[in-house]
């Protein structure tokens, strides 16, 4: 039988939840006797949104929000 590879990519906004999930997946895979490489951290995607603070006046007054998407591959 040929060697089979499985790649699992995980994404989350909270890196703590992501790390817990990868640990559980790696432990489960090791219990079945699979050879595991990883978790491999992939680049974090950062999206920045700029919005006006006031709906009427003060165009120069702005506020920025960001979302970070953390990724791991097993």
Buried (B, 14 or more C-beta within 10 A) or exposed (E): EEEEEEEBEBEBEEBEEBBEBBEEBBEEBEEEEEEBEBBEBBEEEEEEEEEEEEEEEEEEEEEEEEEEBBBBBB
